[in-house]
Amino acid sequence: MPEHQDGLPQYKALFRSQYQHLCLRVHRITRDADAAEDIVQDVFVSFWNNEDRQQITTPEAYLYRAAINKALNYASSQKRRGELEAQYRAQQPLSDNSTEQGLQLQETQQKVQDAIELLPPICQKVFLLSRYEEMSHKEIADFLSISTNTVDNHIKKALAVLRKVLLSLLLVLFEIIFNFFS
């Protein structure tokens, strides 16, 4: 770097007079003090390393334009990065949670199945014929040789048990959703 030593005093004076001003200008664009200082320092280093700097008639204008251009590039890249990160975050929960959601669905189905299996045998049979075989209350009553009122009572009992199970699962789901958005 000996060839650059001859302009060192002018360079130092230029740095002292322009550095703060350029940092403030760049900060207005980047809204990041550290990034602004880095950009201005890079501009000064590039200016110092530019072998044609002696031909630049207005170094202040050159530095200002270079700093603003670098700041705009930085802001643009940060905006793109932010957009890409937002897109990634928007897609990530879906892909990460799809397996988790599948497992939660299986767990929910298993808990519902366990609750149905805990029902008294006739109540369980009535409920399964109603919900899974889609038989009417009259068809179930005829099939099992019981009254339609008994069919109604068994279905009400089964639904009450399932409501309790599903309510507890719903509370867990709300907690998961709340934690996800917190």
N, C-alpha and C positions, 0 to 999 in steps of 0.2 A: 504494500500500500504506500510505498514511499512517493509514488507519483502524485498521490492525492494530498500530500502534506502541505503543498504550497497554498492551497485554498482553505486550509483548516481554520484559520481565524475568521474568515468570512462565513464559513459553514457554521461555526459555533455561534456567531452573532445571529445568523439567520435562524438557527435552531432556537436560541433564547427568545428571539422576538416573535416567532411564529408558532412554536409548539403549543402553548396554552390555548391560543386563539383557534388553532386547527382542532385541538382536542374538543373544545366546546362545540365547534361546528359539526364535527363528526358525531359527537354524542347526541346531538339533536336528531340525527338520522338513525343511529344504531340503538339509542336508548340504553346503552351499556357502556359504562365508564371504562371498564377494563378493555373491552373490544375497541373503543375509541382510541385509547392510548396505544394499543398494539398496532392499529391501523396507521396512526400518525407516525409512530416509530418506523414501521415498515416503509412508509412513503419517504421519510428522511434517509433511511438506509439505501433505498433504491436510488434516490436522488444523488447521494454521495457516491454510490457505485457506478452511476451513469457517467461514462467517459466524456459524453458530449455536454455535460452540465455547464461548461464554460460558455457554450453558445446560447444558453437560455438567458434571454435578456431580462425577463421578470421572474426570478425564482419564486417570489411570493405567490404569483398567479399560478405558476406551474405546480407548486406544492398544494395550493388550495384546490386546484382542479383534480390533481391526482388523489388527494385525500377524499374529496367528495365522491369521485368515481369509485374508489375502493370501499367507501362507506356504503354507497348505493349497492354495490355488488354484494357486500356483506349482508346488508339488510334483505336483499333479494334472496340470497342463499338461506338466510335464517327463516325467512317467510316460507320458502319451499320446504326447508327442513321441518318447520312447524306443521305445514300442511301434510307432509308425508308421515310425520309422527302421529298426527291426528287420524289419518287414514289407517295407519298401522294399529293404533289403539282401538279404533272402531271395529276393525276386522279381527284383531287378536282375541278379544273376549269371546267372539263367536267360535273361532277355531279352538281356543283353549277350553272354552266352556262346553263345546258340543259333546266332548267325551264325558265331562263332568255332568252335564245335563242328562246324557243318556244313562249314566249310572244312577243319578237321582230319580229318573223316571222308573228305572228298574226297581230301585228301593221303594218308591211309592207304590208301584204295582204289587210288590211283595208284601208291603204292610197292609194294603187293602185285602190281598189274598189271605194273609194271616188273620185279619179281623173277620173275614167271612168264615174261615175255618173254625173260629172260636164260637160262632153262633151255634145254638142248639141244632141238632140234625134236621128237624123238620123246617125250622126257620131258614136254615142254610139252603135246603132244597127248594123251598118256595122262592127265595131271593134269586137263586141261580136260574130257575125256570123263568122267572119274570124278566130278569135283566139280560141273561145270556141266551136263553132260548126264545125270548121275546113272546112268551105265551101270555095271553090275557088272564085276568084274575079268575074268570069263569073257567077257562081251559085248565088252569092250575088246580082249581077246586075239584073239577071233574076228574082230573088225572090222579090226584092224591086222595080223592074221596073225603074232602073236607069242605066246609062252607066257605063262601066268598068272604064273609066277615073274618074268618080265621086267616085266610090268605092276606087280607088287608092288614090285620094285626101283625102277622109275621113280617111283612114287608116294612111296616112302620118301625118295628123293632130292629130289623136289619139296617135300615137307613139311619136310625138313631145311633147305632154302634159305629157305622161307617162315618157319620158326620163327626163324631168325636175324633176318630183316627185322622180324617181328612183335615179337620180344624187344626190339630196339632201339627200336621205336615204343612199346612198353609202358614202357620205362624213361623215355622222354620224357614219356609220359602221367603216370607217377607223379611226375615232377619238376614238371609243371604242377599236378597236384593238391596236392602238398606246398606249392608256392609259393602256391596259392590259399588254403589253410587256415592259412598262417603269418601 
